[in-house]
């Protein structure tokens, strides 16, 4: 699920989300705002297929929580149904409904890969842990540090989060570049190409 920071007024224009009827509509909506992400999703779809995705707009506001030292309001969430399909809920308080949709879709496509814990996932976990340790002293950390799965989703969707990861460390080298140096050689190109892809 995605929480935004800080608490914001209710977003009145959810019309784009309300028009989504099919899984293809989901990908088409994402393609308009995140064309590079849509290309990566197309690759994933070619190997695993397009999941059955239903999108609903909730008539309620997302709950409020303190996450990583910041008060945040839930923007959306995703659940897998018993039949294997997925339901994404976008709360009426979502500040950026399409961004929230894309964030939840990344969860759908990455949760299976994360659970397999293959070599690429292990490399991403090393990257995540290094970044998390590097910013441990920051009191108000971005939402992407809530968990490994949120880190992955935010890395794909949130340009500000990627820039935060590229910020300077005390050794005047970006945390991103330093983290990549700590990843086993066979995965370094994957992380760089992934970053360049988005």
C-alpha positions as CSV (number, residue, x, y, z in Angstrom):
1,X,0.0,0.0,0.0
2,X,1.1,3.6,-0.5
3,X,1.0,6.4,2.0
4,X,1.6,10.0,1.0
5,X,3.3,12.7,3.1
6,X,2.2,15.1,4.4
7,X,-1.6,14.9,4.9
8,X,-3.2,16.7,2.0
9,X,-6.7,17.9,1.0
10,X,-9.1,15.5,-0.7
11,X,-8.2,15.0,-4.4
12,X,-11.3,15.7,-6.4
13,X,-10.2,14.4,-9.8
14,X,-10.3,10.6,-9.8
15,X,-12.1,10.5,-13.2
16,X,-9.1,8.8,-14.9
17,X,-9.1,5.9,-12.4
18,X,-12.9,5.6,-12.6
19,X,-12.7,5.0,-16.3
20,X,-10.6,1.8,-15.9
21,X,-12.6,-1.3,-16.6
22,X,-10.0,-3.9,-17.6
23,X,-6.4,-5.0,-17.0
24,X,-5.5,-3.6,-20.4
25,X,-7.0,-0.2,-19.3
26,X,-4.7,-0.3,-16.2
27,X,-1.6,-0.7,-18.4
28,X,-2.8,1.9,-20.9
29,X,-3.4,4.4,-18.0
30,X,0.1,3.8,-16.7
31,X,1.7,4.0,-20.2
32,X,0.4,7.6,-20.5
33,X,2.2,8.9,-17.4
34,X,5.0,6.4,-17.1
35,X,6.0,5.2,-20.5
36,X,9.3,3.7,-19.4
37,X,7.6,1.7,-16.6
38,X,5.1,0.5,-19.2
39,X,7.9,-0.9,-21.3
40,X,9.2,-2.8,-18.3
41,X,5.7,-4.1,-17.6
42,X,5.3,-5.2,-21.2
43,X,8.5,-7.4,-20.8
44,X,7.0,-8.8,-17.5
45,X,3.7,-9.5,-19.2
46,X,5.4,-11.3,-22.1
47,X,6.8,-13.8,-19.7
48,X,4.1,-14.2,-17.0
49,X,1.0,-12.8,-18.7
50,X,-1.3,-10.0,-17.8
51,X,-2.8,-10.5,-14.4
52,X,-6.5,-10.0,-13.9
53,X,-6.7,-6.5,-12.2
54,X,-9.8,-4.7,-10.9
55,X,-9.5,-1.1,-9.8
56,X,-12.0,0.5,-7.4
57,X,-12.2,4.0,-6.0
58,X,-13.0,4.0,-2.3
59,X,-15.6,6.5,-1.0
60,X,-13.5,6.8,2.1
61,X,-10.2,8.5,2.9
62,X,-7.1,6.5,3.6
63,X,-6.1,5.9,7.2
64,X,-3.5,8.1,8.8
65,X,-0.3,6.6,10.3
66,X,3.2,7.6,11.4
67,X,5.7,5.9,9.1
68,X,9.4,6.6,9.2
69,X,8.8,9.6,11.5
70,X,6.3,11.3,9.2
71,X,2.5,11.5,9.4
72,X,1.1,10.0,6.2
73,X,-2.3,9.2,4.7
74,X,-2.9,5.9,2.9
75,X,-3.4,6.5,-0.8
76,X,-4.2,3.0,-2.0
77,X,-3.6,-0.7,-1.6
78,X,-3.7,-4.0,-3.4
79,X,-4.9,-7.4,-2.4
80,X,-4.8,-10.8,-4.2
81,X,-8.2,-12.5,-4.3
82,X,-8.8,-16.2,-3.8
83,X,-9.2,-16.7,-7.5
84,X,-5.7,-15.3,-8.2
85,X,-7.0,-11.9,-9.5
86,X,-6.0,-8.6,-7.9
87,X,-8.0,-5.7,-6.6
88,X,-6.4,-2.3,-6.3
89,X,-8.2,0.3,-4.2
90,X,-7.5,4.0,-4.7
91,X,-8.8,6.1,-1.8
92,X,-10.6,9.3,-2.5
93,X,-7.9,11.2,-0.6
94,X,-5.2,10.0,-3.1
95,X,-3.0,13.0,-4.0
96,X,-1.8,11.4,-7.3
97,X,-4.3,8.7,-8.3
98,X,-2.3,7.5,-11.4
99,X,0.9,7.4,-9.4
100,X,-0.8,5.4,-6.7
101,X,-2.2,3.0,-9.3
102,X,1.3,2.5,-10.8
103,X,2.8,1.9,-7.4
104,X,0.2,-0.8,-6.6
105,X,0.7,-2.4,-10.1
106,X,4.5,-2.6,-9.4
107,X,3.6,-4.6,-6.2
108,X,1.6,-7.1,-8.3
109,X,4.5,-7.7,-10.7
110,X,7.2,-7.8,-8.1
111,X,5.7,-9.7,-5.2
112,X,6.2,-13.1,-6.9
113,X,9.8,-12.3,-7.8
114,X,10.6,-11.1,-4.3
115,X,9.2,-14.3,-2.8
116,X,11.4,-16.5,-5.1
117,X,14.5,-14.7,-3.6
118,X,16.6,-15.4,-6.8
119,X,20.0,-13.9,-7.4
120,X,18.5,-10.6,-8.8
121,X,16.3,-10.3,-5.7
122,X,19.3,-10.9,-3.4
123,X,21.2,-8.1,-5.2
124,X,18.3,-5.8,-4.8
125,X,18.1,-6.7,-1.1
126,X,21.8,-5.8,-0.7
127,X,21.1,-2.5,-2.4
128,X,18.1,-1.9,-0.2
129,X,19.9,-2.7,3.1
130,X,22.9,-0.5,2.1
131,X,20.7,2.4,1.3
132,X,18.6,1.9,4.5
133,X,21.8,1.8,6.6
134,X,23.2,4.9,4.9
135,X,20.1,6.9,5.8
136,X,19.5,5.4,9.2
137,X,20.2,8.7,10.9
138,X,17.6,10.6,8.9
139,X,14.6,11.1,11.2
140,X,12.1,11.6,8.5
141,X,12.9,9.0,5.9
142,X,11.0,8.5,2.6
143,X,8.2,6.0,2.5
144,X,10.3,3.7,0.4
145,X,12.2,2.6,3.5
146,X,9.1,1.2,5.2
147,X,9.9,-2.3,3.8
148,X,11.8,-4.0,1.0
149,X,8.6,-4.3,-1.2
150,X,7.8,-0.6,-0.7
151,X,11.5,0.2,-1.6
152,X,11.1,-1.6,-4.9
153,X,7.8,0.0,-5.7
154,X,9.0,3.5,-4.8
155,X,12.2,3.0,-6.8
156,X,10.2,2.3,-9.9
157,X,7.6,5.0,-9.5
158,X,9.0,7.9,-7.5
159,X,11.6,10.1,-9.1
160,X,12.1,12.1,-5.9
161,X,12.9,8.8,-4.1
162,X,15.5,7.9,-6.7
163,X,17.0,11.3,-6.4
164,X,17.1,11.0,-2.6
165,X,19.0,7.7,-3.1
166,X,21.5,9.6,-5.3
167,X,22.0,12.3,-2.7
168,X,25.5,12.9,-1.4
169,X,26.9,10.9,1.5
170,X,29.6,12.2,3.9
171,X,32.3,10.7,1.5
172,X,30.9,12.9,-1.3
173,X,29.8,10.0,-3.3
174,X,26.1,9.2,-3.9
175,X,24.7,6.5,-1.8
176,X,23.3,5.0,-5.0
177,X,26.7,4.6,-6.5
178,X,28.2,3.4,-3.3
179,X,25.5,0.8,-2.9
180,X,26.0,-0.5,-6.4
181,X,29.7,-1.0,-5.6
182,X,28.6,-3.3,-2.8
183,X,26.5,-5.5,-5.1
184,X,28.2,-8.6,-6.5
185,X,29.7,-7.9,-9.9
186,X,27.3,-10.0,-11.9
187,X,24.4,-7.8,-10.7
188,X,25.9,-4.3,-11.0
189,X,24.8,-3.9,-14.7
190,X,21.3,-5.0,-13.8
191,X,20.9,-2.3,-11.2
192,X,22.4,0.4,-13.4
193,X,20.3,-0.6,-16.4
194,X,17.2,-0.8,-14.3
195,X,17.8,2.7,-13.0
196,X,18.4,3.9,-16.6
197,X,15.3,2.2,-17.8
198,X,13.1,4.3,-15.5
